[in-house]
């Protein structure tokens, strides 16, 4: 019922992967410096968490936009006929 489900999945997976990779690369670079403090780690972790939540929100928005409404209505009508 969701149109372009695989495309949406790939786009969001790629976006999330890029942010996680960047986080790990930044963390790795920072680990060799005096900036590698709990405060900075928590800031970066919080930023990654916010980004992940945003990507999940986008995923849900894209999924809802891609729902094939005709199929949903057809399924609903079938279930209503079975009940009544």
Helices and strands as residue ranges (DSSP letters): H 5-30, H 38-66, H 69-83
